[in-house]
Each structure stands twice: as structure tokens, then as C-alpha cells.
């Protein structure tokens, strides 16, 4: 069954406002990307302790750590991603979470073949660390990284071949990469997908829109994975979309939530 989650910082930078909106909409999980405009990896231990207490009081849990690990140039220090992975694992443990979102490093298109083995080596090391801690890494397809297009995502996931590395399926990001998510992308990565980000966009102008209103083929994608237990994490980006994060705001977040739940209800797909 699908379980709804969200990037709560799409709603507001303030935790109390995020949780109020989530409670009103009945969303009980969040992906932690930032808090009060501070990136998740930079949150202090004291802040994390307070956050864990507040989430417990409000009946909200963390579906994933929305880390930026791997959103750095491949030419950079290889040790950085390992240090970031250690910190993300510590944060996940503090918040009783077992999933961490990662990426596969920025590079120029002509460098994909040159750096393929290095990308696989780094993610293998990261996956080894995660597995030892009982954590699963979730690779997100993202513009400008090795795993932008679905064929390279599949190559990466197969090349690492590690049970602690799975895939996030982001239909909108595949649209941005020039693909048709259901017709082209899905079958290449289907066996690795264990988490989904929900946003949609149009091929023609790249505008991000509510689920079902773009070219993300989300109806077909949602049907394809409906037999799996999986988080659907709203990441609407309806007000702003940046390299490191996006923003939606309370009103538009309600629009995004309604668009997703309407799709699920129309197709009689159960969710919680």
C-alpha cells in the first residue's frame, strides 16, 4: 500500500506550520531536507533531539533523510560523500528512520564514461556503510548528475549491485531529462524502485505542475507500483524550484496534495 509523505519544508521553513498543515491533510510522514532553512546535514545534535521530541508529540515520523549527498562535482574530494554519509546515518538513527536520499555527482555530459567507475566505487562504499547501520540509500534521478537519465540510473544501480542502494522514482525529473516516465524510464529501473517523489512537469516548457497535469504519466506510474508498499513523497515545487531545494507554500501544497489524492481515488488505489 502507498503511504503519503512530504518534503515538509515545501510548506514552510517553520516546523510548527509544517506540522499543522500535515495534520490537517492527514499526512503522517515527512522527508527531512531542511529545518528553519538549515540543511539537514547541518542540524545540530541539540536541534535533532528537540525535533525528535516534537515529531513524537505530534504523531509524525520521518520517511527519509532528504540529504544532498552526491550533489557535488565528481572532481571534488571523494572523502566528502563518506563523511556526509556517516553524518546522515547518525541523523537517521536519531530520528528512527532507515532511508537516506542520495545522488550520483555532477559532471559534464561528455564525462559520463570517464567517471562511471568512480561513481560506482563511491556509491558502493556509501552503501557498505549504510548496510552496516541497517540503512537503505535511495538514489534520486536528478539533472546534471550521472544518474539523470533512466538508462544510466539502471547502469549505476546494476553496477553497484548492493542491497542497500535502491532507487527513488521521480517522474518529473525524468520529464526534465527528455524521457517519457512510464513508456521509457520505468521498465529500466522498475526492479530497484522502493520510493517515489511526486511532482509533475511539462515537456514543452519545463513548468512544474500538480500531479496528473503534466507529462509525467503519473496515472500509469502509480498503477505500475500499486502492488508495492512504498512512500509517495510530495515534492511539488509549485512556487520555486532550485538546485538544492524547492518551495510550494501552504496554499499550493494543499493543491498538490489534492491532485495526488484525487488521482489515487479515481483509480481506486488505496493509500494511507
Helices and strands as residue ranges (DSSP letters): E 2-7, G 8-10, H 15-25, E 29-32, E 34-35, E 38-39, G 40-42, H 45-58, E 61-65, H 78-94, E 99-102, G 109-111, H 112-132, E 136-140, H 150-160, E 165-170, H 171-176, I 181-185, H 186-189, G 190-192, E 193-198, E 200-201, E 208-209, H 218-224, E 230-234, E 240-241, E 246-247, H 250-266
